[in-house]
Amino acid sequence: MAIAVLSTATPIVIRVVQTMKDNPEISHFVKEQFARLKHNDKATPEAMLATVEALHEQVALLTESADDEQEAAQAAAWSAKLDAATGAAKTLAAAGSTAKQRKTLKKKIDALREDIFAAYVTELGEDVSAAKG
């Protein structure tokens, strides 16, 4: 199911599927996380806030398990972008926001979701592989 929905983002799909194939023990967890993100895939401020919250949790894991300076810097950058998206979604929750504003923010959140989720799955796979070895 998750793989079929992700098929629109081919490079990410390939990386996620390969990681899940290499580490089947994380497949269930990855599917749960994906379902959580997909459940809130609407252009409402509430759904966007729920997505950003889930992404913050994933970025927290990425921050904790950063293997080098570059990964730590990327996680910090994502965290800052998610903080900005949280503020924007809260502003849009106020009366008077337009559909265009919500759509623009949703596109930004969707782009973050793709990048963060792919990095998250990759990191889970690396953590499992390191634990095996």
Secondary structure, DSSP 4 states (H G I P E B T S, - for coil): -HHHHHTTSHHHHHHHHHHHHH-GGGHHHHHHHHHHHHHT-SSSHHHHHHHHHHHHHHHHHHHHT--SHHHHHHHHHHHHHHHHHHHHHHHHHSTT--HHHHHHHHHHHHHHHHHHHHHHHHHHHHHHHHHH-
